[in-house]
Amino acid sequence: MSRTHVFRRVMLTGAALTLAAAGLAACGGSSDGALAVNDSWTKATDGPMTGSFGTVVNGTAADITVTGASSPVAGIVELHETTMVDGEMVMQPKPGGFVIPAGGSLALEPGGNHVMLMGLTGAIAPGQDVPITLTLSNGDTLTYTTVAKDFAGGNESYEPTPSMSPSMG
């Protein structure tokens, strides 16, 4: 095999890999393919607040920080963690937001990190679509849709606590 033939084969393989990577990134759920939210769902409720969950996947070679969120179904949306404070498990805003590692993922789950929807504009019924927009540290956004479902789980109580925002809309 000539050197030119080997060089062409390497160039074509590199181009094919680049195109394949671009195609996979386009399936990621955001406009640039950098971030996606998989298996997302929101806890159905007729109360003033609820949590939203799923897996945030970073398809890039750099860490991505989610700094905020919004939704038309809630007056206030915060990124929350569940952590031990004075011997008691509490939900509170996550300082600095969520960092999704390069090529990695972050689980949003009951009893852990989650998106907190507060000051709901109405009940969220099982099967209802709940749109959420994440804001990234670079100003980009990712909008995705969760589906509401009944969930008793650990019987989490999404009620206001002193660590949560006092204004419920």
Summary of the structure (lengths in Angstrom):
residues: 169
radius of gyration: 19.9
end to end distance: 71.4
largest distance: 72.6
contacts: 504
relative contact order: 0.23
helix: 14%
strand: 46%
